[in-house]
Amino acid sequence: MSEKVRNYDKESIEVCRNCKGTGVAYTVPEFHPYGKENDPQPYECPVCQGSGRVKKTLNIEITIEPYPGKSGV
């Protein structure tokens, strides 16, 4: 049985989904049942390290092999 295997790498630059491209993320305010919640505090996005962009790499492997069924020929 012979098969063909092809590998492809595709790189792209995309907007960071964590900070929506701003480079800034915010803390989640804690819930206080009897008081005012603290305002969210900004900090550098840990995913994109403040750039607002990320590099995404797709590693694709395609395998082509014979189908074991009967042929119409």
CORZI-V659206 format. One record per pair of residues at least 24 apart in sequence whose C-alpha atoms are under 8 Angstrom apart, sorted by the first residue. I is the first residue (numbers start at 0). J is the second residue. If there is no record, write none. Layout:
{{I/J} {I/J}}
//
This chain:
{{0/64} {0/65} {1/64} {1/65} {2/62} {2/63} {2/64} {2/65} {3/62} {3/63} {3/64} {4/60} {4/61} {4/62} {4/63} {5/60} {5/61} {5/62} {6/58} {6/59} {6/60} {6/61} {7/57} {7/58} {7/59} {7/60} {8/56} {8/57} {8/58} {8/59} {9/56} {9/57} {9/58} {10/54} {10/55} {10/56} {10/57} {11/54} {11/55} {11/56} {12/52} {12/53} {12/54} {12/55} {13/52} {13/53} {13/54} {13/55} {14/51} {14/52} {14/53} {15/46} {15/47} {15/51} {15/52} {15/53} {17/44} {17/46} {18/44} {18/51} {19/51} {20/50} {20/51} {20/52} {21/49} {21/50} {21/51} {22/47} {22/48} {22/49} {22/50} {22/51} {22/52} {23/49} {23/51}}
//
